[in-house]
Amino acid sequence: MNTTLFIKNMVCGRCIKVVKSDLESLGHKVINISLGEAVVANDINQAGYSKLKEVLEDDGFELLEDKKAKIIEQIKIAVINRIHHTDIPDDINFSEYLEKELDLDYNYLSSLFSSTENITIEHYIISQKIEKAKELLKYGELTLSEIAYKLGYKSVQHLSNQFRQITGFTASSFKNLTDNKRKSLDKVNNT
Protein backbone atom coordinates (compact mmCIF):
# COMPACT_ATOMS: atom_id res chain seq x y z
CA MET A 1 0.00 0.00 0.00
CA ASN A 2 1.27 3.47 -0.88
CA THR A 3 1.59 6.27 1.65
CA THR A 4 1.20 9.92 0.64
CA LEU A 5 3.19 12.38 2.72
CA PHE A 6 2.53 16.11 2.73
CA ILE A 7 5.67 18.09 3.41
CA LYS A 8 5.97 21.77 4.24
CA ASN A 9 8.74 24.03 2.85
CA MET A 10 9.38 22.09 -0.36
CA VAL A 11 9.64 25.03 -2.75
CA CYS A 12 12.18 24.07 -5.41
CA GLY A 13 13.83 21.26 -7.32
CA ARG A 14 16.65 21.09 -4.80
CA CYS A 15 14.08 20.51 -2.03
CA ILE A 16 12.66 17.59 -4.01
CA LYS A 17 16.13 16.04 -4.30
CA VAL A 18 16.82 16.45 -0.57
CA VAL A 19 13.47 14.96 0.48
CA LYS A 20 13.84 12.08 -1.98
CA SER A 21 17.31 11.38 -0.61
CA ASP A 22 16.00 11.49 2.97
CA LEU A 23 13.21 9.06 2.15
CA GLU A 24 15.51 6.66 0.33
CA SER A 25 18.12 6.80 3.11
CA LEU A 26 15.41 5.56 5.48
CA GLY A 27 14.59 2.66 3.14
CA HIS A 28 11.46 4.06 1.50
CA LYS A 29 10.82 3.45 -2.20
CA VAL A 30 9.70 6.78 -3.68
CA ILE A 31 6.89 6.31 -6.21
CA ASN A 32 6.30 9.97 -6.94
CA ILE A 33 7.59 13.24 -5.55
CA SER A 34 6.63 16.83 -6.31
CA LEU A 35 6.60 20.12 -4.45
CA GLY A 36 4.90 19.55 -1.11
CA GLU A 37 4.11 15.88 -1.60
CA ALA A 38 5.81 12.49 -1.72
CA VAL A 39 4.31 9.06 -2.33
CA VAL A 40 6.20 6.05 -0.98
CA ALA A 41 5.49 2.40 -1.76
CA ASN A 42 4.94 1.24 1.78
CA ASP A 43 3.09 1.94 5.00
CA ILE A 44 5.08 3.78 7.61
CA ASN A 45 4.77 2.62 11.21
CA GLN A 46 4.81 5.05 14.13
CA ALA A 47 8.53 4.60 14.82
CA GLY A 48 9.37 5.06 11.14
CA TYR A 49 7.15 8.12 10.96
CA SER A 50 8.88 9.66 13.97
CA LYS A 51 12.32 9.02 12.46
CA LEU A 52 11.22 10.45 9.09
CA LYS A 53 9.81 13.52 10.82
CA GLU A 54 13.12 14.04 12.65
CA VAL A 55 15.24 13.62 9.48
CA LEU A 56 13.05 16.00 7.47
CA GLU A 57 13.06 18.61 10.25
CA ASP A 58 16.87 18.47 10.31
CA ASP A 59 16.74 19.54 6.65
CA GLY A 60 14.21 22.34 7.26
CA PHE A 61 11.05 20.47 6.24
CA GLU A 62 7.95 19.54 8.20
CA LEU A 63 5.56 16.62 7.83
CA LEU A 64 2.00 17.90 7.73
CA GLU A 65 -0.72 15.91 9.42
CA ASP A 66 -3.51 18.47 9.84
CA LYS A 67 -5.94 18.72 6.90
CA LYS A 68 -6.04 22.51 7.01
CA ALA A 69 -2.23 22.75 7.13
CA LYS A 70 -2.09 20.52 4.06
CA ILE A 71 -4.50 22.81 2.19
CA ILE A 72 -2.46 25.90 3.16
CA GLU A 73 0.69 24.21 1.84
CA GLN A 74 -1.11 23.22 -1.37
CA ILE A 75 -2.12 26.87 -1.89
CA LYS A 76 1.48 28.00 -1.40
CA ILE A 77 2.83 25.31 -3.74
CA ALA A 78 0.27 26.20 -6.43
CA VAL A 79 1.22 29.90 -6.21
CA ILE A 80 4.96 29.15 -6.19
CA ASN A 81 4.63 26.80 -9.17
CA ARG A 82 2.68 29.37 -11.15
CA ILE A 83 4.91 32.34 -10.35
CA HIS A 84 8.37 30.80 -10.16
CA HIS A 85 8.16 27.95 -12.65
CA THR A 86 5.99 29.28 -15.51
CA ASP A 87 5.31 32.55 -17.27
CA ILE A 88 2.11 34.12 -15.98
CA PRO A 89 -0.35 35.18 -18.67
CA ASP A 90 -1.65 38.69 -18.07
CA ASP A 91 -5.22 37.42 -18.00
CA ILE A 92 -4.68 34.90 -15.18
CA ASN A 93 -7.25 34.93 -12.43
CA PHE A 94 -5.55 33.42 -9.40
CA SER A 95 -8.83 32.72 -7.60
CA GLU A 96 -10.03 30.57 -10.51
CA TYR A 97 -6.58 28.98 -10.82
CA LEU A 98 -6.52 28.00 -7.13
CA GLU A 99 -10.10 26.69 -7.23
CA LYS A 100 -9.15 24.48 -10.17
CA GLU A 101 -5.84 23.31 -8.66
CA LEU A 102 -7.27 22.45 -5.23
CA ASP A 103 -10.84 21.63 -6.26
CA LEU A 104 -12.14 23.80 -3.41
CA ASP A 105 -14.15 27.01 -3.27
CA TYR A 106 -11.95 30.11 -3.37
CA ASN A 107 -13.85 31.83 -0.55
CA TYR A 108 -13.07 28.87 1.71
CA LEU A 109 -9.41 28.86 0.61
CA SER A 110 -9.10 32.61 1.15
CA SER A 111 -10.69 32.51 4.59
CA LEU A 112 -8.59 29.53 5.70
CA PHE A 113 -5.36 31.06 4.39
CA SER A 114 -5.99 34.46 6.01
CA SER A 115 -6.93 32.99 9.37
CA THR A 116 -3.90 30.70 9.44
CA GLU A 117 -1.18 32.79 7.79
CA ASN A 118 -2.32 36.26 8.96
CA ILE A 119 -2.07 37.58 5.39
CA THR A 120 -4.40 37.29 2.44
CA ILE A 121 -3.77 34.99 -0.50
CA GLU A 122 -3.58 38.11 -2.65
CA HIS A 123 -0.79 39.55 -0.53
CA TYR A 124 1.04 36.22 -0.61
CA ILE A 125 0.78 36.22 -4.42
CA ILE A 126 2.13 39.78 -4.61
CA SER A 127 5.00 38.88 -2.27
CA GLN A 128 5.91 35.90 -4.44
CA LYS A 129 5.74 38.02 -7.62
CA ILE A 130 8.02 40.64 -6.07
CA GLU A 131 10.47 37.94 -4.99
CA LYS A 132 10.52 36.62 -8.56
CA ALA A 133 10.99 40.19 -9.84
CA LYS A 134 13.97 40.59 -7.49
CA GLU A 135 15.49 37.40 -8.88
CA LEU A 136 14.99 38.54 -12.47
CA LEU A 137 16.39 42.00 -11.71
CA LYS A 138 19.51 40.47 -10.17
CA TYR A 139 20.08 38.34 -13.28
CA GLY A 140 19.90 41.53 -15.36
CA GLU A 141 18.79 39.74 -18.52
CA LEU A 142 15.31 41.27 -18.78
CA THR A 143 14.07 44.84 -18.81
CA LEU A 144 11.55 45.94 -16.20
CA SER A 145 8.92 45.93 -18.93
CA GLU A 146 9.75 42.31 -19.81
CA ILE A 147 9.66 41.35 -16.14
CA ALA A 148 6.26 43.00 -15.70
CA TYR A 149 4.92 41.09 -18.69
CA LYS A 150 6.45 37.80 -17.51
CA LEU A 151 4.82 38.19 -14.09
CA GLY A 152 1.38 39.02 -15.49
CA TYR A 153 1.29 42.73 -14.70
CA LYS A 154 -0.74 44.93 -17.01
CA SER A 155 1.80 47.75 -16.71
CA VAL A 156 5.34 48.49 -15.54
CA GLN A 157 3.91 51.14 -13.23
CA HIS A 158 1.78 48.55 -11.41
CA LEU A 159 4.83 46.32 -10.85
CA SER A 160 6.93 49.32 -9.82
CA ASN A 161 4.36 50.48 -7.26
CA GLN A 162 4.04 47.03 -5.71
CA PHE A 163 7.82 46.55 -5.75
CA ARG A 164 8.37 49.80 -3.84
CA GLN A 165 5.54 49.02 -1.43
CA ILE A 166 6.95 45.57 -0.56
CA THR A 167 10.71 46.24 -0.63
CA GLY A 168 10.99 49.96 0.09
CA PHE A 169 13.19 50.29 -3.00
CA THR A 170 12.54 51.24 -6.58
CA ALA A 171 13.28 48.40 -8.98
CA SER A 172 16.29 50.22 -10.44
CA SER A 173 17.78 51.05 -7.03
CA PHE A 174 17.30 47.43 -5.96
CA LYS A 175 19.09 46.23 -9.08
CA ASN A 176 22.09 48.42 -8.19
CA LEU A 177 22.41 47.12 -4.62
CA THR A 178 25.50 45.01 -4.08
CA ASP A 179 24.03 42.78 -1.39
CA ASN A 180 21.24 40.37 -2.22
CA LYS A 181 18.00 41.21 -0.41
CA ARG A 182 16.18 38.12 -1.65
CA LYS A 183 14.42 35.72 0.71
CA SER A 184 14.10 31.97 0.47
CA LEU A 185 10.68 31.11 -0.97
CA ASP A 186 9.47 29.42 2.19
CA LYS A 187 10.12 32.68 4.10
CA VAL A 188 8.25 35.02 1.71
CA ASN A 189 5.31 36.69 3.41
CA ASN A 190 4.21 40.19 4.28
CA THR A 191 7.50 41.23 5.91
NORKA-V487450 format. One record per residue. N is the residue number from 0. RES is the residue in one letter. SS is DSSP state (~ for helix, > for strand, _ for the rest). D_LAST is the distance of its C-alpha to the last C-alpha in Angstrom with 2 decimals. Layout:
BEGIN
n: (N:N)
res: (RES:RES)
ss: (SS:SS)
d_last: (D_LAST:D_LAST)
END
This chain:
BEGIN
n: (0:1:2:3:4:5:6:7:8:9:10:11:12:13:14:15:16:17:18:19:20:21:22:23:24:25:26:27:28:29:30:31:32:33:34:35:36:37:38:39:40:41:42:43:44:45:46:47:48:49:50:51:52:53:54:55:56:57:58:59:60:61:62:63:64:65:66:67:68:69:70:71:72:73:74:75:76:77:78:79:80:81:82:83:84:85:86:87:88:89:90:91:92:93:94:95:96:97:98:99:100:101:102:103:104:105:106:107:108:109:110:111:112:113:114:115:116:117:118:119:120:121:122:123:124:125:126:127:128:129:130:131:132:133:134:135:136:137:138:139:140:141:142:143:144:145:146:147:148:149:150:151:152:153:154:155:156:157:158:159:160:161:162:163:164:165:166:167:168:169:170:171:172:173:174:175:176:177:178:179:180:181:182:183:184:185:186:187:188:189:190)
res: (M:N:T:T:L:F:I:K:N:M:V:C:G:R:C:I:K:V:V:K:S:D:L:E:S:L:G:H:K:V:I:N:I:S:L:G:E:A:V:V:A:N:D:I:N:Q:A:G:Y:S:K:L:K:E:V:L:E:D:D:G:F:E:L:L:E:D:K:K:A:K:I:I:E:Q:I:K:I:A:V:I:N:R:I:H:H:T:D:I:P:D:D:I:N:F:S:E:Y:L:E:K:E:L:D:L:D:Y:N:Y:L:S:S:L:F:S:S:T:E:N:I:T:I:E:H:Y:I:I:S:Q:K:I:E:K:A:K:E:L:L:K:Y:G:E:L:T:L:S:E:I:A:Y:K:L:G:Y:K:S:V:Q:H:L:S:N:Q:F:R:Q:I:T:G:F:T:A:S:S:F:K:N:L:T:D:N:K:R:K:S:L:D:K:V:N:N:T)
ss: (_:_:>:>:>:>:>:>:_:_:_:_:~:~:~:~:~:~:~:~:~:~:~:~:~:_:_:_:_:>:>:>:>:>:_:_:>:>:>:>:_:_:_:_:_:~:~:~:~:~:~:~:~:~:~:~:~:~:_:_:_:>:>:>:_:_:~:~:~:~:~:~:~:~:~:~:~:~:~:~:~:~:~:~:_:_:_:_:_:_:_:_:_:~:~:~:~:~:~:~:~:~:_:_:_:~:~:~:~:~:~:~:~:~:~:~:~:_:_:_:~:~:~:~:~:~:~:~:~:~:~:~:~:~:~:~:~:~:~:_:_:_:_:~:~:~:~:~:~:~:_:_:_:_:_:~:~:~:~:~:~:~:~:~:~:~:~:_:_:_:~:~:~:~:~:~:_:_:_:_:_:_:_:_:~:~:~:_:_:_:_)
d_last: (42.32:38.87:35.71:32.37:29.34:25.80:23.35:19.59:17.52:20.22:18.50:21.08:24.77:24.57:23.15:26.15:28.51:27.26:27.48:30.86:32.09:31.07:32.89:35.92:36.14:36.53:39.31:37.64:38.78:35.83:36.97:33.82:30.24:27.30:23.53:22.94:26.66:29.78:33.36:35.87:39.63:40.28:39.55:37.56:39.06:37.19:37.71:36.60:33.49:32.61:33.22:31.16:28.24:28.57:28.90:25.88:23.69:25.00:23.59:20.09:21.06:21.81:24.76:24.04:26.85:25.59:26.24:23.12:20.92:22.90:22.30:18.49:18.78:21.25:18.96:16.27:19.19:20.75:17.75:17.29:21.07:21.33:18.72:19.18:22.83:24.57:24.85:23.63:26.50:25.79:27.35:25.16:24.37:21.58:22.84:26.28:25.07:23.28:26.34:28.57:26.67:26.36:29.47:27.87:27.48:24.25:24.21:24.37:21.62:19.30:20.21:19.90:16.47:15.10:16.98:15.91:12.25:11.43:10.26:13.01:14.39:14.35:10.63:10.46:13.31:11.90:8.87:11.75:14.02:12.01:11.76:15.49:16.17:14.89:17.24:20.03:19.75:20.08:23.13:24.62:26.96:25.90:25.83:22.97:25.32:25.84:22.15:21.72:24.74:23.69:20.41:22.37:21.58:24.64:24.22:22.75:21.85:19.66:17.72:17.70:16.40:13.44:12.82:13.02:10.88:7.81:8.85:11.05:13.93:16.78:17.51:20.63:19.23:16.59:19.60:21.52:19.18:20.93:18.13:15.98:12.26:11.92:10.25:12.60:12.65:12.53:9.12:7.54:5.63:3.82:0.00)
END
